Amino acid sequence: MREYTVSLPTHEAGVVEWGPRDGELVLALHGFPDTAWTWRSVAPLLAEAGYRVAAPFLRGYAPSEVPVGGDYSVSALAADAIALHHRLGGDASTALIGHDWGAITASALAGDPASPFDRVALLAVPPLAWMTPTAATWRSWLPAVVRQPRHSWYIAYNQVPGLAERNFDRLVRRLWRDWSPGYDATDDLAHLARAVPDRAHAEAVVSYYRALASRGSRTALAAPRTPLLHLHGGRDGALDPGFFPVAASRVSEPSRAALLPDAGHFLHLEDPVAVSGHLLDFLRSAATAR
């Protein structure tokens, strides 16, 4: 495991990396409220298979800087991922993995014809373009839509200037507890406290939600163009699992989807062996198809 800093066009980004330096690059993006250390269980298993897994701290999460200009749109996050691909020596075989906000960013790049990433894996959030129902899936979609506002209250909460910043510690403890019931997030919350040590950093990370309505975040609605893997937890308390069959119905080879019935939102921490297995199968099959 290595830690280092990379200069991006708008800020300095901290990166944690596992695996051989000459391994095939996999860029892994974390979500909210989380850090690059979220990959500490999955990345070593990918590294054992020969992959070089680089996990950046997203903009606003220390040791990455709060960027000048304060742009937290999806297009800005996607631009960071593209810049990292270039700075870290990515090539046409480089894969992108994202969880939560990292998945939203990765989904936008999966739909971008100019994306440098060969294939994309999304954990806990499917392509938003796949979440509209069909005649075959509306029976699952409708109850999920009815239940989802109970899960998504924090999005409106994060819109109120100053509110989430003042109550950040209490907010994130509740979200981890609700999103992955029964999972012990003690270590993750300690990493998060170091990544969001003050009000300025808290404002930065909740600003992702405040940028949702911006033009730069519309890229998240693009339909995927690259091979894609979607994994979801059957006990996810953030995005209702009822949306999984809706999204999975859009999957065709070489893309894949799988539900982990006993995992919650942080499925890669709760069941890293199963998640790594799905990732390795997908990465190898996509490589064979090239």
Secondary structure, DSSP 8 states (H G I E B T S, - for coil): -EEEEEE-SSSEEEEEEES-TTSEEEEEE--TT--GGGGTTHHHHHHHTTEEEEEE--TTSTTS---TT---SHHHHHHHHHHHHHHTT--TT-EEEEETHHHHHHHHHHT-TT---SEEEEES---GGG-S--TTTHHHHHHHHHHHHHH-HHHHHTTSTTHHHHTHHHHHHHHHHHHSTT---HHHHHHHHHHS-SHHHHHHHHHHHHTTTSGGGGGGG----S-EEEEEETT-SSS-GGGHHHHHTT--TT-EEEEETT--TTHHHH-HHHHHHHHHHHHHHHHHH-
